[in-house]
Amino acid sequence: PHPKATVDQFKPKEGWPDLTERRFATVDDATLEVTYTKIESFSRNAPIVATTLSPGKAHIFRVIQLDKPKWTKSGEYWLPRMPNNGREWREGWAVLYSWNSNGGFVELAKIPSAGELFRLGIKVPPDWSGLRAWSGLVSSQFDKKLGRYWAGGETQLFIDFKHPHNTVLLDYVQALGAKRTGWTDVIVAALLKAVVTPMEQNETAAKTLRQGYLNRDSSPTSQRVAAEAENYTEEA
């Protein structure tokens, strides 16, 4: 099992998203207890590491639902590799069915350089050197709807595209072309018949359902960024 990380295990780093901020937490209305949902999406079995994804080839992936708006492409949870099938994805990254029923994915194959972003009319922080993310292992989950335990333990990347250092790529990522996963091996009806692996509820970790941000306007800059991302996707 990969029990959830605790807030004491998280070590904030200047210039990276602070996962102890209230926008990354939930508060129980009755008890006022604070749950640090983003921190708890990581396993306590490994450190949560501040990582920079430098300009150039990236090849990171995000599984999405094809019927959702484009802002889901810029959600927070990314994969350093594409799973071979749906079962590997759900089990290794402990994805509850209520969070994501899959169907599609996007690949960020390239992170543009500061010069490329500048030519697109995008303001870049003076110290910009790439996307700033948190990397670590995924915590285990128990899917109440399916009655199924997902082990977790794979590596995930947490990228906050609202952070000033990362928002420069928000439009670029939202313009990425989505592709179908083609996965047919994780069918809800079949999983409902699966044998449940016992796990204590307090060993599961909370994550948020909605990931991503509101649609952006169709300004000339946004349109240029969209065209650049779409062109790169077609050429990749």
C-alpha positions in Angstrom: 0.0 0.0 0.0 0.9 3.6 -0.5 -0.6 5.6 2.4 -1.2 9.3 1.9 1.5 11.7 2.5 1.1 14.2 5.4 1.5 17.9 5.4 4.6 17.5 7.6 6.3 15.6 4.9 5.8 18.3 2.3 8.7 20.8 2.1 7.7 23.9 0.2 10.3 25.5 -2.1 10.4 29.1 -3.1 9.2 29.6 -6.7 7.2 26.4 -6.8 3.4 26.0 -6.1 2.9 25.8 -2.3 0.6 22.7 -1.8 -0.2 23.9 1.7 -2.2 26.9 0.3 -5.9 26.8 1.1 -6.7 26.6 -2.6 -5.1 23.2 -2.6 -7.1 22.0 0.5 -10.6 21.3 1.6 -12.3 22.3 4.9 -14.9 20.2 6.6 -17.9 22.4 7.3 -18.8 20.6 10.5 -15.4 20.1 12.1 -13.4 22.8 10.3 -10.7 20.2 9.8 -8.4 21.0 6.9 -7.4 18.2 4.4 -4.5 18.9 2.2 -5.8 17.1 -0.8 -2.9 17.7 -3.2 -0.3 16.6 -0.7 -2.4 13.5 0.1 -2.5 12.5 -3.5 1.2 11.6 -3.0 2.4 8.5 -1.2 4.2 8.9 2.1 6.6 6.2 0.9 8.7 8.6 -1.1 9.6 12.3 -1.0 7.6 14.9 -2.9 10.3 16.5 -5.1 10.4 20.0 -6.7 11.1 19.4 -10.4 11.8 21.6 -13.4 10.7 20.4 -16.8 13.1 22.3 -19.0 12.4 23.6 -22.6 12.8 20.9 -25.3 11.5 17.4 -25.6 9.2 16.6 -22.7 6.8 13.7 -23.5 4.5 13.9 -20.6 0.9 12.8 -20.7 -2.5 13.5 -19.3 -5.5 11.2 -19.6 -8.7 13.1 -20.1 -12.4 12.6 -21.0 -13.0 13.6 -24.6 -16.4 15.0 -23.8 -15.0 17.6 -21.4 -14.0 21.2 -22.2 -10.5 22.1 -23.2 -9.6 23.4 -19.8 -9.3 19.8 -18.6 -6.2 19.4 -20.7 -4.4 21.8 -18.4 -5.3 19.9 -15.2 -2.8 19.3 -12.5 -2.0 15.6 -12.7 0.4 14.4 -15.4 2.1 11.1 -16.2 5.8 10.8 -17.1 4.9 7.9 -19.4 1.8 6.7 -21.2 0.4 3.5 -19.6 0.1 0.5 -21.8 -3.6 -0.1 -21.1 -6.5 1.1 -18.9 -5.9 -1.4 -16.1 -2.3 -0.2 -15.7 -3.5 3.4 -15.6 -6.2 2.9 -13.0 -4.1 0.6 -10.8 -0.7 2.3 -11.0 -2.1 5.9 -10.7 -5.0 5.0 -8.5 -7.6 6.8 -10.5 -11.2 6.6 -9.2 -13.9 6.2 -11.9 -15.7 9.3 -10.5 -12.6 11.4 -11.3 -12.0 10.2 -14.8 -13.6 7.6 -17.1 -10.7 8.1 -19.6 -11.3 7.9 -23.3 -8.6 10.3 -24.5 -5.2 11.8 -23.7 -3.0 14.7 -24.6 0.8 14.6 -24.9 3.0 17.6 -24.1 5.8 16.5 -26.4 7.7 19.8 -26.3 8.1 22.7 -23.9 8.8 25.9 -25.8 11.8 28.0 -25.0 11.5 31.5 -23.5 12.5 32.8 -27.0 9.7 30.9 -28.7 7.2 32.1 -26.1 8.3 35.7 -26.6 7.8 35.4 -30.3 4.3 34.3 -29.6 3.7 37.4 -27.7 3.7 35.8 -24.3 5.3 37.5 -21.3 7.9 35.2 -19.6 9.3 35.7 -16.1 12.9 36.8 -16.1 14.0 33.6 -14.4 11.8 31.3 -16.5 13.6 28.0 -17.2 10.6 25.6 -17.8 7.6 24.2 -16.0 7.9 23.9 -12.2 6.2 20.7 -11.0 6.1 18.4 -8.0 7.0 14.8 -8.5 6.4 11.8 -6.4 4.6 8.4 -6.0 0.8 8.1 -6.2 -1.0 7.2 -3.0 -3.4 4.2 -2.8 -7.2 4.7 -3.3 -10.3 2.7 -2.6 -13.0 3.2 -5.2 -16.3 3.0 -3.3 -18.4 3.1 -6.5 -16.6 0.1 -8.1 -15.7 -1.6 -4.8 -12.2 -1.9 -5.9 -8.8 -1.1 -4.4 -6.2 0.8 -6.6 -2.7 0.3 -5.4 -1.0 3.4 -6.8 2.8 3.6 -6.6 3.5 5.0 -10.0 5.1 8.4 -10.4 2.9 11.5 -11.0 3.7 15.1 -11.9 1.7 17.8 -10.3 1.7 21.0 -12.5 -0.2 24.0 -11.4 -0.9 26.1 -14.5 -2.3 28.9 -12.4 1.2 29.4 -10.9 2.9 32.5 -12.4 5.8 30.4 -13.6 3.6 27.9 -15.4 0.7 30.0 -16.6 2.8 31.1 -19.6 2.0 27.6 -21.1 -1.7 27.5 -20.2 -3.0 28.4 -23.7 -0.4 26.2 -25.3 -1.4 23.2 -23.3 -5.2 23.8 -23.8 -4.6 23.9 -27.5 -3.0 20.4 -27.6 -4.7 17.9 -29.8 -6.5 15.1 -28.0 -6.2 11.5 -29.1 -8.2 8.4 -28.2 -6.6 6.0 -25.7 -8.3 3.0 -27.4 -8.4 1.3 -24.0 -11.1 -1.4 -23.7 -9.8 -3.3 -20.7 -11.2 -1.3 -17.8 -15.0 -1.7 -18.1 -17.1 -0.6 -15.1 -19.6 -3.5 -15.3 -16.7 -6.0 -15.1 -15.0 -4.2 -12.3 -18.2 -4.2 -10.2 -17.8 -8.0 -10.1 -14.1 -7.9 -9.1 -12.9 -9.2 -5.8 -12.3 -6.2 -3.4 -8.9 -6.0 -1.8 -9.3 -4.9 1.8 -7.8 -1.6 2.7 -8.4 0.7 5.7 -10.3 3.9 4.8 -7.7 6.0 6.5 -5.0 4.8 4.2 -6.7 6.2 1.1 -5.9 9.6 -0.2 -8.2 12.4 -1.4 -7.9 14.1 -4.8 -10.2 16.6 -6.4 -12.5 15.8 -9.2 -12.2 18.9 -11.2 -8.8 19.7 -12.5 -8.1 22.6 -14.8 -9.2 26.1 -15.2 -11.8 28.2 -16.9 -11.8 28.9 -20.6 -9.6 31.7 -21.8 -10.7 34.4 -24.1 -10.0 34.3 -27.9 -7.4 37.1 -28.0 -4.9 37.3 -30.9 -2.2 36.0 -28.5 -4.4 33.0 -27.5 -5.1 32.2 -31.1 -1.4 32.3 -32.1 -0.5 30.0 -29.2 -3.3 27.6 -30.2 -2.1 27.5 -33.8 1.5 26.8 -32.6 0.5 24.0 -30.3 -1.8 22.4 -32.9 0.9 22.6 -35.6 3.4 20.9 -33.3 0.9 18.2 -32.4 0.4 17.4 -36.1 4.1 17.3 -36.8 5.0 15.2 -33.7 
